[in-house]
Amino acid sequence: MEATFELHAEQGVLATTMKQIAARAGVGVGSVYHHFPTYDDAVEACGQHARVLMPIPTEAALAGCATRAERIRAFVAAVFGLWSQARGLERIRAERDEVAPVRTYFDEMNQGLARLATLALGPGATPAQAEMMVALCDLSVLQALTRAGLSRDAASDQVADVINGWLAAGRFSPS
């Protein structure tokens, strides 16, 4: 599993072969096929491994937050914390439309993040607002902000400030 995970992070899902997995794991190709009869089985198992290593933040991330502004800040920090663990995730995510188990993994991740965003926004939150909040916390946003020189924590604070500012001004809606 580790060999598959490492190869996917390094070169993507589509470029990885069962032969490469076997070589990285130091086993024969037959051993890989014994555990994973198809490559999709290996990809699915890798996704399960990723879910354990990088769990989607839950309601626990918002524990102790008394205000919406604090919940937003905690949400952004939790999502950016998730992304900071995700070596090679952007490459893998780019292949989601071509690899069904990868699409399933990212659909589940987005649904979990949208549920948490809805909780962070609080009563009256719309699905569109939750989707916007998830979009503003996307991995590519974190990467762009860190390339611009911000630390993960500073990037998290900036995005939370933007979302909270828009909410306070009544401008955080899809229209």
Summary of the structure (lengths in Angstrom):
residues: 175
radius of gyration: 18.4
end to end distance: 44.7
largest distance: 60.9
contacts: 504
relative contact order: 0.12
helix: 71%
strand: 0%
